[in-house]
Amino acid sequence: MASRNSSNYRRTYRYLKKICDAKPIIYLTTAIRDKEFIDFFKTHPVKVVVEVGTYKGMSAAYIANFAKTVYTFDIKGYKATSRIWKALKLNKKIRRYIVKSREEMTGIINKLDFDFAFIDGSHLYDDVKADFELVKKCGRVLFHDVSLHPEGLHDDIRRFIAEIGNVKIIGNIGYWNANRNNNNI
Ligand SMILES: C[S@@+](CC[C@H](N)C(=O)[O-])C[C@H]1O[C@@H](n2cnc3c(N)ncnc32)[C@H](O)[C@@H]1O
């Protein structure tokens, strides 16, 4: 299902990968390192996306190739983020929010209409649960960092997705679809 945007996402991926390869430690945690994340959007159409956990904007940039708009939230801001989006000419499709509190993020997200969410912020159980509760109204939620981690860093996320059930795990991503029983993608 790689669409008319396919040359764009390939170009974006090459650009982001170069950055990751040049500074592997700094970009250790970005989802674009995971092939399953890269492949996911080729077969799962998205329109308006909410992301929790912007970091340097790598995953938001990648997703923006497939989406009309990406709203991305973080508690911290990084200089590299806007530079990367501008270089890829994706800055107009991505709206970044640096929030001071969960209440602030909740207030904004509650007013948004979106059809897909990507959760990749805090990896603590209570935060993952709160993030999910906040975005689940869209019906389709992708979790990052769900694979077994040798130091237990993903344990809270794994516990949470096991609790909600109906999460399809593919490597390091977990996909929850409220309508999976209807064969929706
Ligand atoms: C793993 S990084 C995100 C990586 C990014 N999604 C990517 O794939 O390139 C996690 C980010 O979540 C942010 N974060 C941590 N706690 C958060 C919270 N409660 N709400 C929103 N963002 C949070 C961190 O500041 C960090 O930038």
PDBQT file of the ligand as one rigid body, heavy atoms in Angstrom, charges set to zero:
ROOT
HETATM    1  C1  LIG A 201      11.802   7.772  23.432  1.00  0.00    +0.000 C 
HETATM    2  S1  LIG A 201      11.678   9.514  23.304  1.00  0.00    +0.000 S 
HETATM    3  C2  LIG A 201      10.606   9.723  21.915  1.00  0.00    +0.000 C 
HETATM    4  C3  LIG A 201      11.256   9.332  20.628  1.00  0.00    +0.000 C 
HETATM    5  C4  LIG A 201      10.479   9.728  19.385  1.00  0.00    +0.000 C 
HETATM    6  N1  LIG A 201       9.080   9.327  19.459  1.00  0.00    +0.000 N 
HETATM    7  C5  LIG A 201      11.108   9.060  18.197  1.00  0.00    +0.000 C 
HETATM    8  O1  LIG A 201      10.743   7.922  17.900  1.00  0.00    +0.000 OA
HETATM    9  O2  LIG A 201      11.984   9.671  17.563  1.00  0.00    +0.000 OA
HETATM   10  C6  LIG A 201      10.634   9.871  24.661  1.00  0.00    +0.000 C 
HETATM   11  C7  LIG A 201      10.258  11.319  24.804  1.00  0.00    +0.000 C 
HETATM   12  O3  LIG A 201       9.152  11.388  25.690  1.00  0.00    +0.000 OA
HETATM   13  C8  LIG A 201       9.249  12.550  26.446  1.00  0.00    +0.000 C 
HETATM   14  N2  LIG A 201       8.428  12.417  27.649  1.00  0.00    +0.000 N 
HETATM   15  C9  LIG A 201       8.741  11.878  28.853  1.00  0.00    +0.000 A 
HETATM   16  N3  LIG A 201       7.701  11.947  29.700  1.00  0.00    +0.000 NA
HETATM   17  C10 LIG A 201       6.687  12.532  29.005  1.00  0.00    +0.000 A 
HETATM   18  C11 LIG A 201       5.351  12.884  29.336  1.00  0.00    +0.000 A 
HETATM   19  N4  LIG A 201       4.833  12.639  30.543  1.00  0.00    +0.000 N 
HETATM   20  N5  LIG A 201       4.601  13.490  28.382  1.00  0.00    +0.000 NA
HETATM   21  C12 LIG A 201       5.098  13.747  27.149  1.00  0.00    +0.000 A 
HETATM   22  N6  LIG A 201       6.370  13.425  26.788  1.00  0.00    +0.000 NA
HETATM   23  C13 LIG A 201       7.150  12.830  27.695  1.00  0.00    +0.000 A 
HETATM   24  C14 LIG A 201      10.740  12.694  26.726  1.00  0.00    +0.000 C 
HETATM   25  O4  LIG A 201      11.066  14.052  27.033  1.00  0.00    +0.000 OA
HETATM   26  C15 LIG A 201      11.347  12.216  25.399  1.00  0.00    +0.000 C 
HETATM   27  O5  LIG A 201      11.638  13.276  24.547  1.00  0.00    +0.000 OA
ENDROOT
TORSDOF 0
